[in-house]
Amino acid sequence: MRVATIAFMAVALAAAVSIGRPASAQELERPYPRQGYYLGVGMLGGANHNWEDGDSLGAWGGNGVAIRLGQMLTRRLGLGLQIYAGGSKKGQEQATAFGLGLEGQMAVMPRLALHAGVGLGVLQLEDRRIENEDLRGTYGAEYLLGLSYSFFPYKRRPSGGLSVTPMVQGRLLPGDNATALNALVGVELAWWTGLPRNQLDLPPADAYERR
């Protein structure tokens, strides 16, 4: 929990410092695919381990959908919004999860990124064998850690484009009544706007090329 919080705060602080630079101090950027604003939708699957009142409920198989949108603020640092909705089950028992929060990312390599996030998470537990069951679960701060690698199979521009991104993700929602730990693997399809040509370090002929 503390590792995710510290990592996210470090990314957010570095991003805030970079935003504060005056336009005159910003240098031209070398073109990379992962630049500008991004919007991605990912399909994830994996295992969800739940605890209730201190007792383990075991590992349940499940899947979910993640939506991410934001901006790369510098060549290495990005900040955005992440939304997650998913579910898991084991026999007649099932869990439903929802998360909404901020996500920071740091490019370890041009296409390899480390992600850390924090936000609001909700977990609902249900046993279908019990009629009129009381509401079970928890809500509160949720923490995220992840790793992704972006492929650009239809690369036609020096900056931005369509990406296919395999990712692994861990989500932790601790609570007084229940706790959920998700280990997820999936693929995201995303669109990157890229940077305008006048912000890229390009040969003069390419920098002022008419579209």
C-alpha positions in Angstrom: 0.0 0.0 0.0 2.7 2.5 1.0 4.8 1.5 -2.1 2.0 2.4 -4.5 1.2 5.7 -2.7 4.9 6.8 -2.6 5.4 5.9 -6.3 2.2 7.7 -7.3 3.1 10.8 -5.3 6.6 10.9 -6.8 5.2 10.7 -10.4 2.6 13.4 -9.6 5.2 15.7 -8.1 7.6 15.3 -11.0 4.7 16.0 -13.4 3.6 19.1 -11.6 7.2 20.5 -11.7 7.3 19.8 -15.4 4.0 21.6 -16.0 5.3 24.6 -14.3 8.1 25.2 -16.8 7.6 28.3 -19.0 6.9 27.6 -22.7 10.2 29.3 -23.6 12.1 26.8 -21.5 10.5 23.8 -23.2 12.8 22.1 -25.8 11.8 20.3 -29.0 11.1 16.7 -28.3 12.4 13.8 -30.3 9.4 12.0 -31.9 8.1 8.9 -30.1 4.9 7.1 -30.5 3.8 7.5 -26.9 3.3 11.3 -26.9 0.5 13.7 -26.3 -3.0 12.7 -25.1 -4.1 9.1 -24.9 -7.4 7.2 -24.6 -7.3 3.4 -24.1 -9.7 0.6 -23.4 -8.4 -2.7 -22.0 -9.7 -6.2 -21.4 -8.2 -7.8 -18.4 -8.5 -11.3 -16.7 -6.9 -13.0 -13.8 -7.4 -13.9 -10.1 -9.1 -12.1 -7.3 -8.3 -13.0 -3.7 -10.9 -11.8 -1.2 -10.9 -11.6 2.6 -14.0 -11.0 4.8 -13.8 -10.2 8.5 -10.2 -11.5 8.5 -11.0 -14.8 6.9 -9.8 -15.8 3.5 -12.4 -16.6 0.8 -9.8 -18.0 -1.5 -8.8 -17.1 -5.1 -11.6 -16.5 -7.6 -11.3 -16.3 -11.4 -12.6 -13.1 -13.1 -12.2 -10.4 -15.7 -12.8 -6.7 -16.1 -12.6 -3.6 -18.3 -10.2 -0.7 -17.8 -10.5 2.7 -19.3 -7.6 5.1 -19.2 -7.3 8.7 -20.4 -4.7 11.4 -19.8 -1.5 13.0 -21.2 2.2 12.4 -21.3 3.5 15.6 -19.6 7.1 15.0 -20.4 9.0 12.3 -22.4 8.9 10.0 -19.4 6.1 11.1 -17.1 2.3 11.0 -17.7 -0.8 11.6 -15.6 -4.4 10.6 -16.2 -7.7 9.1 -15.0 -8.3 5.4 -14.7 -11.7 3.6 -14.5 -12.1 -0.1 -13.7 -15.1 -2.4 -13.6 -14.9 -6.1 -13.1 -16.2 -9.2 -11.4 -15.1 -12.6 -10.2 -16.8 -15.7 -8.9 -16.3 -19.1 -7.3 -19.2 -21.5 -7.4 -22.3 -19.6 -6.2 -20.3 -16.8 -4.7 -19.3 -13.7 -6.7 -17.7 -10.3 -6.3 -18.2 -7.1 -8.2 -15.5 -4.4 -8.2 -15.4 -0.8 -9.4 -12.5 1.7 -9.2 -12.0 5.3 -10.2 -8.9 7.3 -9.6 -5.7 9.0 -10.8 -2.9 7.2 -12.5 0.7 8.2 -13.0 3.1 6.5 -15.4 6.8 6.6 -15.9 8.4 5.4 -19.2 11.3 3.1 -18.2 11.9 2.7 -21.9 10.3 4.5 -24.9 7.4 1.9 -25.0 7.7 0.2 -21.5 5.9 2.1 -18.7 5.5 1.6 -15.0 2.1 2.6 -13.6 1.0 3.6 -10.1 -2.4 4.9 -9.1 -4.7 5.7 -6.2 -8.4 6.3 -6.1 -11.8 5.2 -4.8 -12.6 1.5 -4.9 -15.9 -0.4 -4.2 -16.2 -4.2 -3.6 -19.5 -6.0 -3.3 -19.7 -9.7 -2.3 -22.7 -11.9 -2.9 -23.7 -15.5 -2.2 -26.4 -16.6 -4.6 -27.4 -19.5 -2.2 -28.7 -16.9 0.3 -32.0 -15.1 -0.4 -32.4 -11.5 0.7 -28.7 -11.4 1.8 -27.5 -8.4 3.6 -25.2 -6.0 1.7 -21.5 -7.2 2.0 -18.3 -5.7 0.9 -16.3 -2.5 1.4 -15.3 0.8 -0.2 -12.4 3.2 0.3 -8.9 4.0 -1.1 -7.7 1.6 -3.8 -4.1 1.3 -4.9 -2.7 0.2 -8.3 0.6 -1.0 -9.6 1.2 -2.1 -13.2 3.5 -2.5 -16.1 2.8 -2.1 -19.9 4.5 -2.3 -23.2 3.0 -0.6 -26.3 3.2 -1.9 -29.9 2.3 0.4 -32.8 1.5 -1.9 -35.7 0.2 0.7 -38.1 2.9 3.4 -37.6 2.6 6.2 -40.2 3.3 9.3 -38.1 6.4 10.4 -36.2 4.4 10.9 -33.0 1.3 9.3 -31.8 -0.9 6.7 -33.4 -2.8 3.5 -32.6 -1.2 1.1 -30.0 -1.8 -2.4 -28.9 -0.6 -2.7 -25.3 -0.1 -5.9 -23.2 -0.2 -5.1 -19.5 -0.1 -6.6 -16.1 -1.8 -4.9 -13.1 -2.2 -5.4 -9.4 -5.1 -3.7 -7.5 -5.5 -3.6 -3.7 -8.6 -2.5 -1.9 -8.1 -2.8 1.8 -11.1 -2.4 4.1 -12.4 -3.1 7.7 -15.0 -5.6 6.6 -13.4 -6.9 3.4 -10.2 -6.7 1.4 -9.7 -7.5 -2.3 -6.4 -8.2 -4.1 -6.5 -8.5 -7.9 -3.8 -9.8 -10.2 -4.7 -9.1 -13.8 -3.3 -9.6 -17.2 -4.7 -8.1 -20.4 -4.4 -6.1 -23.6 -5.4 -2.5 -24.2 -6.2 -0.7 -27.5 -5.3 3.0 -27.3 -5.1 6.1 -29.4 -2.3 8.6 -28.9 -2.7 12.1 -30.4 1.1 12.7 -30.5 2.7 16.2 -30.5 2.4 18.9 -33.2 5.2 19.0 -35.7 6.4 22.4 -34.4 7.1 20.7 -31.0 9.1 17.9 -32.5 12.8 17.7 -33.3 12.5 16.9 -37.0 14.5 17.7 -40.1 13.3 21.1 -41.5 11.7 19.5 -44.6 9.5 17.2 -42.3 8.8 19.8 -39.6 7.0 22.2 -42.0 5.5 19.5 -44.3 1.9 20.3 -45.3 -0.7 17.6 -44.6 
